[in-house]
Every structure is written in C-alpha cells, then in structure tokens.
C-alpha cells in the first residue's frame, strides 16, 4: 500500500529531538538536533570554525547565546565549542564512523 501524503509529511514535520548533555568540563547544556538541510550544509564544509559557527547557533538551546558570544567561545575556548558541536552532531545522527568512535572514547574518559 502506498503511503498517503499526510503520513509522509507528518514524518517530515516531526519535532527535532532535544537533550540535556553534560560536557567534558562538567557544565550541562541543552541541545537540539539539526534539520537535514543543516546537516548537509555542515557536512559539506571543511573549515571547523565555519562548522562551529553554523551548528552551535542552530543546535544550542540553553543557555541562549548571542552570535558574538558564540564567536567568542569559538575563538577563546575552542574545546568547549567543539564539545557542544559533537553533542549536537551526535544527537542529529550526523557523525561519521571515525567521529562517532572518537565521541564514544571521549565519553569513557
């Protein structure tokens, strides 16, 4: 049986998952998964700073940070920014195999 339009679109309009996560430094933040179009955009970028600058504003729910605050975090505490990025990408199911293994190892340590 062929799926009807409303069923197909209901799957597309589902809420993006959200999660409270503990970062390596002990802080807790709330993140949201990225939309598919954002995942594709981020995955096509090689520059990590650009990836962080796109991903964090879209995926970090709490605390709410202004654009300049996010850029300051990227500039002055890249480990924290990268940790938040990894959590967002993991929740989005967008980590490659190597990145997923690295994130799993980081959680164990």
C-alpha positions as CSV (number, residue, x, y, z in Angstrom):
1,X,0.0,0.0,0.0
2,X,1.3,3.4,-0.9
3,X,1.7,5.9,2.0
4,X,-0.7,8.9,1.8
5,X,0.6,12.5,1.7
6,X,-0.4,13.4,5.3
7,X,1.5,10.4,6.7
8,X,4.6,11.2,4.7
9,X,4.6,14.9,5.7
10,X,3.9,14.1,9.3
11,X,7.3,12.3,9.5
12,X,9.0,15.3,7.9
13,X,7.4,17.8,10.3
14,X,8.3,15.8,13.5
15,X,9.9,17.7,16.3
16,X,13.7,17.7,16.4
17,X,15.0,15.7,19.4
18,X,16.3,17.7,22.3
19,X,18.6,16.6,25.1
20,X,20.4,17.9,28.2
21,X,24.1,16.9,28.0
22,X,27.0,17.1,30.3
23,X,30.1,18.5,28.7
24,X,33.7,17.4,29.5
25,X,34.1,20.4,31.8
26,X,31.1,19.4,33.9
27,X,28.7,22.0,32.6
28,X,25.3,21.0,31.4
29,X,23.6,22.5,28.3
30,X,20.5,21.7,26.3
31,X,20.9,20.9,22.6
32,X,18.7,20.2,19.7
33,X,19.3,18.0,16.6
34,X,19.9,19.8,13.3
35,X,17.5,19.7,10.4
36,X,18.5,17.5,7.5
37,X,19.3,20.5,5.3
38,X,21.6,21.9,8.0
39,X,23.3,18.6,8.4
40,X,24.0,18.5,4.6
41,X,25.3,22.1,4.7
42,X,27.6,21.5,7.7
43,X,28.9,18.2,6.2
44,X,30.0,20.0,3.0
45,X,32.2,22.4,4.9
46,X,35.9,21.6,5.6
47,X,36.7,24.5,7.9
48,X,36.0,23.6,11.6
49,X,35.4,27.3,12.6
50,X,32.7,27.6,10.0
51,X,31.1,24.3,11.1
52,X,31.0,25.5,14.7
53,X,29.6,28.9,13.7
54,X,26.7,27.3,11.8
55,X,26.0,24.4,14.1
56,X,26.1,26.0,17.6
57,X,23.5,28.7,17.0
58,X,21.1,26.2,15.5
59,X,21.7,23.4,18.0
60,X,22.4,25.1,21.4
61,X,19.0,25.8,23.1
62,X,20.1,26.6,26.7
63,X,21.9,28.7,27.5
64,X,20.9,31.1,24.8
65,X,23.9,32.9,23.4
66,X,24.2,35.9,21.0
67,X,26.2,35.5,17.8
68,X,29.1,37.5,19.2
69,X,29.1,35.3,22.4
70,X,29.3,32.1,20.3
71,X,32.1,33.6,18.2
72,X,33.9,34.5,21.4
73,X,33.6,30.9,22.6
74,X,34.9,29.5,19.3
75,X,37.8,32.0,19.4
76,X,38.8,31.7,23.1
77,X,37.6,28.2,24.1
78,X,37.5,26.0,21.0
79,X,37.5,22.8,23.2
80,X,34.2,23.8,24.7
81,X,32.8,24.8,21.3
82,X,33.9,21.5,19.8
83,X,32.4,19.6,22.6
84,X,29.0,21.3,22.1
85,X,29.3,20.7,18.3
86,X,30.0,17.0,18.8
87,X,26.9,16.6,21.1
88,X,24.7,18.4,18.5
89,X,26.0,16.3,15.7
90,X,25.6,13.0,17.7
91,X,22.0,13.9,18.5
92,X,21.5,14.6,14.8
93,X,22.9,11.2,13.9
94,X,25.4,13.1,11.7
95,X,28.7,11.8,13.0
96,X,30.8,9.8,10.6
97,X,32.2,6.4,11.9
98,X,35.5,7.9,13.0
99,X,33.8,10.9,14.6
100,X,31.4,8.6,16.4
101,X,34.2,6.4,17.7
102,X,36.1,9.5,18.9
103,X,33.0,10.8,20.7
104,X,32.4,7.5,22.4
105,X,36.0,7.3,23.5
106,X,35.8,10.9,24.9
107,X,32.7,9.9,27.0
108,X,34.6,7.0,28.5
109,X,37.5,9.2,29.7
